[in-house]
Amino acid sequence: MSLPTGATVVGIKCEDGVVVATDSLISWGTMVLSEKGVKAFKLTDSIVLASAGLTSDYQMLVNRLKAQIKLYELEREKSISVKTLAKMVANTLYARRFAPLFVQTLIVGVDEDGPALYSLDMGGSLMPDDFTAVGTGTRTALGVLENEYEEGLTLKKAEDISVNAVRAGIARDVQSGGDIQVMIVTEDGVEEKTVEE
């Protein structure tokens, strides 16, 4: 059985925000199911989850997290931080490690500690970083990121680099494709864009 794990998902942290970009192709092995899939989800006003992997698994994870965030914020009477949410996802994935969710996940956001970017694998490993990529287009996307990333990037430059990295993934990975969806997270909220290919 082939799994629809194809995707190119990229995240870049800047001094004043975080950019995440994804392709939009949903596939099952070699069959294209949709070119208009959604792989990045706004969880709060300033936190986004983006995921590569089995569509049903990351959709279920997003629905569960939205409920857990509401409970957390009701109980504590404060907004959830990016690090706390990332740890919540890590615990969920680790608890399922023997019957895993087939996802590679990025959590990006901005809170009182500033911009943050975390990547997680299926087992719940939690890794903070300045830039990263997940999905089957990772190798090609990382080549672009490692070549173009530099400290002190503006959000506009990070957006351009992330689009270039996803575009490279689409060009070289047969399970990545469709349009490029971009989410820019700042302390003012989340801005969404679509780059048509």
Backbone hydrogen bonds, N-H to C=O, Kabsch-Sander energy under -0.5 kcal/mol:
donor,donor_aa,acceptor,acceptor_aa,energy
5,T,3,L,-2.2
9,V,134,V,-2.3
10,V,21,A,-2.9
11,G,132,T,-2.5
12,I,19,V,-2.7
13,K,130,D,-3.5
14,C,17,G,-3.2
15,E,153,L,-0.7
18,V,185,V,-2.3
19,V,12,I,-2.8
20,V,183,M,-2.4
21,A,10,V,-2.6
22,T,181,Q,-2.5
23,D,8,T,-1.2
24,S,177,G,-2.2
25,L,177,G,-1.1
26,I,34,S,-3.4
27,S,25,L,-0.5
28,W,31,M,-2.9
30,T,28,W,-0.5
31,M,28,W,-2.0
33,L,26,I,-2.9
33,L,31,M,-0.6
34,S,26,I,-1.9
37,G,24,S,-2.8
41,F,49,L,-3.4
43,L,41,F,-0.7
43,L,47,I,-2.2
44,T,47,I,-1.6
48,V,108,V,-3.1
49,L,41,F,-2.6
50,A,106,L,-2.5
51,S,39,K,-2.6
52,A,104,Q,-2.7
54,L,102,F,-3.0
57,D,54,L,-0.5
58,Y,54,L,-2.0
59,Q,55,T,-2.2
60,M,56,S,-2.2
61,L,57,D,-2.3
62,V,58,Y,-2.2
63,N,59,Q,-2.2
64,R,60,M,-2.4
65,L,61,L,-2.6
66,K,62,V,-2.3
67,A,63,N,-1.5
68,Q,64,R,-2.4
69,I,65,L,-2.9
70,K,66,K,-1.7
71,L,67,A,-2.1
72,Y,68,Q,-2.6
73,E,69,I,-2.7
74,L,70,K,-2.1
75,E,71,L,-2.6
76,R,72,Y,-2.3
77,E,73,E,-1.3
85,L,81,S,-2.3
86,A,82,V,-2.7
87,K,83,K,-2.3
88,M,84,T,-2.1
89,V,85,L,-2.3
90,A,86,A,-2.5
91,N,87,K,-2.6
92,T,88,M,-2.0
93,L,89,V,-2.7
94,Y,90,A,-2.6
95,A,91,N,-2.3
96,R,92,T,-0.9
97,R,94,Y,-1.7
99,A,96,R,-1.5
102,F,100,P,-0.5
103,V,101,L,-2.1
104,Q,52,A,-2.5
105,T,120,L,-2.4
106,L,50,A,-3.2
107,I,118,Y,-2.6
108,V,48,V,-2.7
108,V,106,L,-0.5
109,G,116,A,-2.0
110,V,46,S,-1.9
111,D,114,G,-1.5
114,G,111,D,-2.2
116,A,109,G,-2.6
118,Y,107,I,-2.6
119,S,127,M,-2.4
120,L,105,T,-2.8
121,D,125,S,-0.8
124,G,121,D,-1.6
127,M,119,S,-2.5
127,M,125,S,-0.6
129,D,117,L,-2.0
132,T,11,G,-2.2
134,V,9,V,-2.4
136,T,5,T,-0.5
137,G,7,A,-2.3
138,T,135,G,-1.5
141,A,137,G,-2.4
142,L,138,T,-3.3
143,G,139,R,-1.5
144,V,140,T,-1.4
145,L,141,A,-2.5
146,E,142,L,-3.2
147,N,143,G,-1.2
148,E,144,V,-2.4
149,Y,145,L,-2.8
153,L,150,E,-0.8
158,A,154,T,-2.4
159,E,155,L,-2.5
160,D,156,K,-2.2
161,I,157,K,-2.5
162,S,158,A,-2.6
163,V,159,E,-2.3
164,N,160,D,-2.3
165,A,161,I,-2.5
166,V,162,S,-2.4
167,R,163,V,-2.7
168,A,164,N,-2.1
169,G,165,A,-2.0
170,I,166,V,-2.7
171,A,167,R,-2.0
172,R,168,A,-1.5
173,D,169,G,-2.3
174,V,172,R,-0.6
176,S,173,D,-1.6
179,D,35,E,-0.8
180,I,195,V,-2.8
181,Q,22,T,-2.7
181,Q,179,D,-0.6
182,V,193,K,-2.8
183,M,20,V,-2.9
184,I,191,E,-2.9
185,V,18,V,-3.3
185,V,183,M,-0.6
186,T,184,I,-0.5
186,T,189,G,-2.7
189,G,186,T,-1.7
191,E,184,I,-2.8
193,K,182,V,-2.8
195,V,180,I,-3.4
196,E,194,T,-0.7
